[in-house]
Amino acid sequence: MSELRSEYELLVAELHRFNHSYYVDAQPIVSDAEYDRSFQRLLEIEKEHPEWRQASSPSQRVGAPLATGSHFEKVQHVVPMISIESLFGDDSIVEFEARVRKGLASETETEPTFICEPKWDGVSASLIYEDGVLVRGISRGDGQAGEDLTGNLRAVGGVPLQLFGNDIPKLIEVRGEVMMTISGFNAMNDLLRESGEQVFANPRNATAGTLKRLDPSVVASRPLRFVCYEVVRIDGKEMFATHGDAMQGAKDWGFAVSNYSSIVTSSAGMIKFHDEIEAKRDEIEYEMDGVVYKVDSQLLRDLLGSRARTPRWVCAHKFAPREETTTLIDILIQVGRTGRLTPRAVLEPVSIGGVTVQYATLHHSAYIANLDIRLGDQVLVRRAGDVIPQIVGPIAARRDGSETVFEFPDTCPECGVKTNNDGEHSFCVNIDCPAQLIRRVQYMVSRTALNIDGIGDKAVVQLHDAGLLNSVEQLFHLNYEAIGQLDGWGDKSVNAMRDGIAQALHPSLDKFLASLGIPEIGPETSRAVCAKYNSIEAVLDLATIDRKQAIQQLSEIDGVAKKVAQSLLNFIGTEKNRLSIHAMLNYGLHPQAVEVNVAAHKEAVVDKVFVLTGSLSCSRSEMKEVIQQAGGKVTGTVSKKTDYLVAGDKSGSKLTKAQKLGVAVLTEQQARELLA
C-alpha cells in the first residue's frame, strides 16, 4: 500500500472518530480548526484519486440536492414499523404487566424483566447497513412503507456512515429517533426569524420539515441528532438476547443511545421511572411525551408476539398532555413596568395537564405576524411546567374565513402616548403611564433600587388608589398629613416613611438611573454608564446632541450595545420624562457621582464574569456588590464567557451547564477567599 493511500485511510478513520466524539459522545476530541484541516486534506487526496472515494467517506455525508419537483421514492419495510400501544394512568400499566405475565404463563416459567426508556418526541427512521456501510435510510411512513430519505439521513449528526468494530454482521437494521435539542431548535428559530423566514412551532415539526427538504445541505446545517432505540435485523450473526445487549452493541457500532434507562421487574418500577423522568422533563435536552416499557428478553418478545396493530411486549406510558387545541377569542395588550407592550391571548378555556388555561402569552408583535395568528383561529396551546402557557401556532387548515388579522397598536392603550419600537418589542416611554406607575414606584423603593424603608408594595398601591401618588416624582413630595388619615397609618408609620425617603435623597447616580425602570438599563449597565457620565445633568445632556453621536459615545462603553444606547436615549429624550426627573431634583433628590475604588480591585477578579446560583449565606445582591467592588462582573446566565460560577446549596441547572462548558465552579468559601 502506498504512503498516500495509507494517509488517506487514516484520515477517513480519524474523521469518523472525530464525528462520533462530537455528535454521539458530545465530547469533541479535536478543535474545529484541526477537524477542518483534516477534512480539507481528505478532499485534496480524493480530488487527486477519485477512485479511492467510497460512499462511506466523510466527504460524502452531504450529497447533491434533488431536482426541484422531485419526490422521495417509496420503499417497503422488511420489518414493519408498527405502532406501539399508548397507555394513560398508573392502573393501565398494572394491567399491561398482568397481560404480559398471563401471555407468558402457558409458554415459559421465565420471569420477565422490563426495560424503561424515554419516548422521544421526534421523527422515527430506519437505517440499513451492509458490511458496516450505510446503504439506506427510510422514514416510518405508514409503517408498511416509508420514503427513501438516505441522502438526508446521511447528513444528520450521529448517523454513522461507517460502523465501528471488526466483527460487524453482513447486514444490520436499526431504528431510532431523529430529533433537535431544545436549545438548538430555539437558536435555529432565532436565525430564521432574523432572516424573515417562517419559524417552526416545535422541535418535532422542525425535524419533520427539515427531513423533507430536497437539499441535504439544509439538513446538515440544522441541529439534528439521531438516537438509536432498537436493533430489528441482523444477518450473519445471532440476534442479541436482550434489548440491553442490543443497545450496548449499537453503542459499540457508533450509535448514540438513550442516557436514561432502567431495568425493572414490575409495574411499580415502571411507574417510578415514569414519574422520575416526568419530574425532570424540563432538564433533558430533547422533547419527550412519555416513556416506553419493553420486555427485555428477545425470546420472551417472540413468545408474546403481536396483535394486528401493536406488539404485546411493549407500551408507551404517556405524560400529562402539554398541548391542546382551542379558540383564540381576543388579544389584550398589557403594559409592563418598563413600558413594554406584551400581547396576551384570551382563549376558550381548555384543560392542559389538569390545569384550566384561559390566557397565554404571544410574546410580541413579530411573534403574531411570523406565525400568522388571527383572531378566531383554532390554535395549539402549550403549557410546560411552571412556564406561562403560550400559543405554539394556528391550525390554518381549520380556518373558515371568519378569522381577522390583529392590528398591533402604535400608541399605548393605557395613556395614548405613541410607542417606540425596539426590535421585536414596542415600548411606552411615558414615565407616568398609569399602567406602569405603580410597578415603577414599587421598583424604585425596592432594595434593588433606592432601598427606601417605610414604604412597601401595598403602601404604594394604597397611596395611588387614594389619589396621593399620581406620578413618580410625587414620591418625593408626598402629603404626609393626608396619608396619616388613611386606614392603617399613624404618626409612627408616617414618620418612618418620611425618614426612609429623606435618607434616600442622596443615592449613587447609578442606583438612581437604574431605579427609573428604563428598558435595558439594569444595575450593571447603569453602573457602566455612570462611570463615564458622572452627573444626572451629563446623562440628560446626551439627548441634546446629535443622536448618532450620542449612540456612538454610549456604545464605546463596555457592555452597552446599540440597542441599549437607543433605549436610554428614547427615555431621556421624552420631554415628560425629563420634566419628571427635574421635578425630583427640585424636591430634594440629589444623585451622587459614582466613585470607582480602583484600590479595592483584585487582580484575579478584575473583568472576570461571575454567575451566582444556589443558596448563599448572604443575599445575592450582597455577594454581587462584593464582586463588583473587587472589579468583577456578575451576570444571570452561564455561557462560554463565564469565568466563575459561585455555587451555593441546592444549585440546579446552572451548575450542570457550567460543568458541561468547563466553567470553573467555586464554593462560597472559595469565592470569598478569591475576593479577599
N, C-alpha and C positions, 0 to 999 in steps of 0.2 A: 504494500500500500504506500502510495506517495506521501511525502510530508504534508503537502497541501490538502490531500484528501483526509489525512488524519486530523489536521487542524479543523477542517470543515465538520467532520463528525463530532469532534469535541465541542465545537460551537453549538451544534444542534442540541446535543445533550445538555450543555450548560444552560442554554436559553430555555429549554423545557423546565429545567430545575429552577431557574430564576422566576419563571412564570408561576410555577407551583408554589414557591415560597411567598410570592406576592398575593396571588388570588385565592389560594386554598388555605395556607397557613397564616396569612395576614402578617407575615414577619419577613419583610424584604431582606435579602442577604447581600445585595449589591446596591450601589447608588443608581439613580436614574441615568447619570452620565455614563457609568460603566456599562449598564444594560444597552444604552444607545450605541456605544462604541462596538460592543459585541454584535449587535444586530446589524449595524452598517457593514461590519466586516463579513458577516454571513451573506449579505446582499451582494457584496463585491465578488465573493467566490462563486456564488450562484450565477452571477452575470457572466463570469468567465467560463463556468462549467454548468450550463443549464441542465445537462443530462443527469447531474447529481441530485437535483432538486426533486423531492418527493412530496406527496400530499401532506405528510406529517411534519414538514418543515415549518418552523415558527414563522417563516416569511409568508406562508400560505394561509395564515389564520383569517385574514381579511381578503376575500375574493372580489372579483369584478361584480358590479351591480347588474341585476337583471334588467332587461329592456322594459321601458315604460309600457304598461298594459299587460305585462306578463302575469302569469298565475303560478302559484306553487302546485306542484304535482301531488295528487292524492296517492297515498301508499297504505296498503293493508298492514295492520299489526299482526305479527306472527303470534304473539301472546296478547289477547285483547286487553286494553286499558279500561277495565270495567270500574264502575263506581264503587265506593265503599259506603256502608250504612251510616247515616248521621243520627246520633242519639242526643237527647237533651235531658238533663237532670240525673241525679245520682241513682235513682231507682232503676233507670233504664240500663245502667252499667252493671248493676247487680244482676239484672235479668240476662244481660249479654254473657256474663260469666257462667250463669246457670245453664244457658243454652249450649255453650261450648262444652261444659262438663258432661251434659246429657248426651251431646252428639258423640263424645269420645267414649262414654261408659261402656257401650257394647262393642267397641273396637279394640281398646287397649287399657291396661292398668296404669299407664304412664300419666303422671300428673302434669298438666300444662303450666308453663310459666308464660308471662306476658311481657312484651317489651313496649315501653311507652315513649312516644316522641311527639314533638310539636306538629301540628297540622299547618304547614306553611301556606300562606295566602298569596301564591304566585301563579305561575303557569307551568303545568306539567309537561315534561318532554321525555322522549325515549332516545337513548344513544346506543348505536351498534358499532362494535369494534371487530375487525378481522385482523388476526395476527398482531393485535395490540394497536392498530391504527384506526382512527375514527373514519368510518365509511358512510354513515348515515345518521341523521338526526330528524326525528319525527315528532310533530305535535300530537296531543291527545286526540283531537278531533272529536268524533262521536264515540270513541272507544274501540270501534272496529277498524276504522281507518283514520289516518291523520294526514297532515300536509308535510311534504319533504322540505324541512327548514334547515338542511345541512349547512348551507352557506352561512346562514345567520347564526346557527348554534355554534359553529366553529369560532365565531367572533365573541362569544360570551366568556367572560372571565371565569376560570375554574373548570372549563371543559378541556380535558386533556386531548391533544391531537395524537399523542403517542403515549401509551400507558407505560408505567414504570415496572421494573422487575424482569426476571429472566424466564420464569416458568409461567408464561401467560397463555391461557386457553386460546384455541384457534378462533373461537367466536365468543363474544361477551355482549350481552344487552343489559344495560342498567337504566333505571328510571329515576327521575329527580325533579326538583322544582327550580325553575328559573325565576329569580327574584331581584329586587333592588333593595339595598339598605335604605332605611327611612331617611338617614342624613343625606345619602346620595340622591334620593328622589327629590328632597327639598332643594338641594343645590341645583339639580338639573332644572327643576321648575323655575327657580330664580333666573337662571340663564335664559330659558325660553321666554319668560316674562319680559326680561330686559331687551330681548331682540324682537319683541312684538309677536311672538308665535303663541299658538294655543297651548295652554298648560294642561297637565293631566290631573284627573280627580284624585287618584290614589296610586300607590306603587304597583298594584296588580294591573290596573288599566294601562299604566305606562309600560309595563313589561310586555303585555299582550300587544299593544300598539307598536312597540319597537320591533318585536319579532316578526311583525307583518310587513316591515319595510323591505323594499326591493334592493336596497343598497346595504351590504354588510358593514360598510364603514360607519354608517349611522349607528348600527348595533354596537360596534366596537367603541364608539365614543360615549356610550351611556353606561352607567354603573350597574351592569347586570352581573349576577353571580349564579352559578349552578351548584345545588346541594343534592347529593345522591341520597335517595331513601329506599331503594330496592334493587336487588340483582335478580333479574327474571329469567335469563337464559345463559347457559354455559355449554359450549361444545368442546370436547377434547379434555374434559376434566370433570370430576364429580361435583355436583351441586353442593353448596355449603349446607351443613347440617342444621344450622340455626341462623336466624336473622342477625344476631350479634356477630357471628363469624363472617357473614356476608358483608356487613358494614366495615369490619376490620379489613377484609380483603379489598373492598372498594377503596378504602383509605390508602392501603399499601399500593394500589394501582395508580393513585394520584388524584382521587376524587375528594372533594370536601364532603363531609358527612355531618350530621347534627351534633353539636356540642352538648345538647340537652337530651338525655335519655336515661331510662331506668328500667331494670328488670324486676317485676313484682310477681307475686303468687296468687293474688286475689283482687276482687273489685275494690276492696278497701285501699290497697296500694295504688290502683289506677286512679281512684278519686283523689287520693292525697297528691299524686303527681299533677293531676289536672288543676287542683286548687293552688298548688305552689307555683306552677307555670303561669296561671292566670294572674296571680298576685304580682309577679314581676314582668308581666307582659310588656309594660312600657319601657323596661330597661333593656329588652332584647332588640338586636339590630334589625330584625326583619319582622314584617307583619305576619300574624298568625290568627286563625279564627277558631282554634280548638286544639285538641291533642288526639293522637291516633294510638289505639291499642291493637297490638298484633300478637297472635300466638307465636312464640319464638321458634319452636321446632318446625322444620320443614316437613318432617314425617307426619306430625300431627295436623299440619295445614292440609296435607294431601288427604288425610283421613276425613277431615271435616268437609272439604270440597267447597262448592259454591252453589248459591241459588241461581235463578235465571239472570239476575242483575247484579248481585253483590256476593262477595266471598263470605263464608260463615266464620272465618277465623280473624276477621279484622273489623273494627268500627271506629268512627270518629265521635269524640265527645266534645260537642261544640261549646264555646264560651257564650256568655250572655251577649246578645247582639249589640253592636256599636253603631250600626247604620240602619235607618228606616226611611221610608218614603212618606212624605206628607205634602200639604199645600202651603205655598208661600202667600200669606194673606196681605202683608204690608211690610214696608221698610221704614223704620223710625231712625232719625238721626240724633245721636247723643253727643253732647259736648263735654269733654273731659276737663280735668284740672288745668292742663296745659293748653286748652283750646282746640285739641284735636277733635275733628268731626268723625265719629265712628258709626257706620250703619248697623242697625240691629234688626234682624229678621223677626217678624211676627208670624208664627206658624199655627196651623191647625194642630192642636195638642196631639202628641204621639208618645207612646211609651217606648223608651230605649233602655234596655238592660234594667228594667224595673223602675225607671225614673221617668216621670212625665216631663216632656220637653215642649215648651211653647215659644221659646226665644232662642236665637242662635246668632253668632257673630258673622258678619260679612266682611270684616277687616277694613276695607277701604273702597273707594270708588273704582279703582283699577281692577280689583278682585271681581266686582259685579260685572264690569264691562268685559273682562277677559273670559269669564265663564258664561257670558250672555244670560245672566239670571234676570227673569222678568216677573213682575207681579202676576200672581195667579198660576205660576208654574207648579208642576209637581217636582219636588226637589228631594235629593238624597241628603239626609242629615246624619252627621256623625257625632257620637259622644264617646270620648275616651278618658277613663279615669276621672280626675278632677278638672280636666280641661273643659273650658266653656264649649258647649255644642257649637258646631259650625256647619254651614251648608257646603257640601262637597261639590255640588253642581246640579244643574237642572236635568230633567229627563225630557229632552227635546221631542222625542218620538210621541209623547203623550200630549203635546200641545194641540189645542182645538181652534186657535185664532183669537181667543178672548184675552190672552195674556198681553200685558202692556209693558213697554220699556220704562225703567225707573230713571228719572232725571235727577242727578245728584245736585243739590243746591249750591249756588255760588255765593250765598250770604248765610250768615249764622242764623239758624232757626230760633235762637233764643234772644238775640239782641239786634239782629238785622244788619250788622256790620259786614262788609264784603270780606270774604275769606281769602287767605293766601294759600296757594298750592305749593307744597314742598314734596316733590317726587310723587309718590302714590297717595299721599295724605293731604287733606285740606285742614287749615287751622283758622280759628277766630283769634285775632291778636288783641282784642279789646280786653284790657286788664279788669274792667268792671262788668264784664258779661255776667248776667245773673246766674247762668248755669255753671260758671267757673268760680264765682266769687267765694262761696262757702268753702269749697275744697282748696282754693288758692290760699285763703286765710288760714285754714286748718294746717296746711303745709307750712306756711310762713311761721306759725307759732310753735311748730313741732321741734323735737330735739335735733332732727336732721338739719333744720334751717336756723331760725333765730333763737330757738330754745327758750321761749317765754313762759315763765311759771305763772300759775294762777288763772290760765285760760286754756281749756281743752276743747275737744271737738264738739261736745254737747253745748258748751257755752257759746261757741261761735254760731251754732245753729239757732240757739235761743236769742242771741243778740240780733241776728239777721231777721228772724221772724218778728221781733219786737220793733223793727224799723230803726234799730240803733247802730247797725253795721251794714251800710249800703254801698261801701266802696272799700278797697284795700287800704287806702290812706287813712280812712276813718278809724282804723285800729289804733292809730297814734293820736287820735283826737276824740276820745270817747266821752259821752255824757255820763260820768260816774254817778251823779245824783239820780238820774233816771234808771240806771242799772240797779241801783240799790233798792228800787221799788219793785223789781221783778221777783217772782217766786224763787225761793231758794238762795236769794242773795241777801247778805247783811254787811255790816261795816267791815267785818274781818275779811270776808271773801272779796269784797270790792277793793279794799286796801291791798290785799295780796296780789290781785290782778294789776292794780295801778303800779305797785312796786316792781312786779315782773316786767311790765312794759318799760318802765323807767330804766331798769337795769339792762334792757336790750337795745337802748338807743344808740349805743356805740359799737355795733357789730363790726367784725372784719369785713372789708369790701367784698371778698369772695363769698362769704356767708350771705350777705345781703343780696348780691346778684343771683345766687342760686335760689334764694328764698322767693324770688319773683315768679318762679314756675315757668320760665321761658323754655319752650321745646328745645331739646338737645343740650341745654345748659344745666348740667348737674354739678355737684360739688367739685369733681375733678376738673371739668372744663372751666368752671368759674375760677378755680384757683389758678389755672394756667393763664387765663385772660387777664386776671387782676395782677399777676406778676409783671405784666407788661404795661398795663394801664392802671396806675395806682391811685385813681380817684374816680368817683362816680361821674364827675364832670368830663373826665377824659374818655370814659366809656360812652357817655351820651354824645360827645363831640364826633364820634365815628359816624353818626347819622347825618352830619352836616357836610361831610366831604364826599368826593366822587365815590359812588358805590363800588365800582370796580377796584378803586384804590383801597377802599376800606376792606373789601373781601381779601385782597392780596395781603394787606397788613395782618389781618387776623389769621389767614391761612399759613403765615410764617411761624405761627405759634405751634409748638409740638402738641399734637392731639386735637387740633382744631381744623377740621376738614371744611371744604367749601360749603357743604350743606349746613354745618354748624354755624359758620360765619353768617350765612344768609338768614338763618333763624334769628340770631341775635340782632341783626340789622333790621329785620322786619318788625321786631318788637320795639326796639328803641326808636325806630323811625315813625311809629304811630303816635300822632300828636296826643291822643288821650293818655297813652302810657307815660309819655314824657311829663305831662301835667300831673299825673298821679305821683310819679317819683319826686317831682319838685314839691308837691304838697307834703309828702312825707318828710322831706328835708326841712320845710317850713315849720312842721310840727315837732321838730327837735331831733329827728333821726340824723345821725352823723356817721356814716360808714368810714372805717379806718383803713388806711393803706395796708396792703399785705406786706409783711416783712418776712423775707426768706432767710431763715437762720442757717446759712451755709455751714457754720461751725458745727451745727448739730448733725450734719450729714455723715453717714457712714460709708466708707469706700466700697464695702462689699454689697451695699444696698442701693446706692445711687443709680437711678434709672432702671432698676430691676422691677419686673412686673410680678406682683403678688396676687393670689386669689385666696380668699378665706372660705372655709367650709366646716360644717360640724359645730358642736357646742364648745365655746371657749370660756375661760374663767372670767373674761370681761366681755362687754358688748362688742360687736363687730365694729361699730363706729369708733370705739376707743382704740381698738387694735389698729384700725385703719389710720387713725390720727398719728399713732406712734410710728407706723411705717412711713407715712408721708413726711413726718418731721425728720426722719433719717434719710430722706431723699428718694424713697421708693415710690412706686405707683401701685394702686390697688384697682383691679377690675373685677367684674362679676362673673366672667366666664373663662373656662380653661381653654387655651389654644396653644399652638406651636410657639407663640410669642411669650407664653407664660414662663417665668423663671422659677418661681416657687409656689407651691400650694401649701398653705398652712392648714393642717387637718386636725380639727378637734374631735371630740367624741361623736359617735354616730354619724361619721362622714358618709356621704352617699355617692351619687353618680359622678360628682366632680372628682372624687378620689379615683374612681375607676378610670375615668377619662385621662386623668393626669398620668396614671401608671401606664396606660396604653401609649401615650405620647412621649413617655420618658421624661416627664417634668419632675424636678426634684421635689420630694414631699417632706415637709418639716412638721414635727410636733410643735405644739405651742411653746414648750420649753426651748426647743432648738431655735425657734424663730426669735424668741426673746434674747437668747444668747447671741444670735447674729446681729440683733438690733442694739445690743448693749454697748 
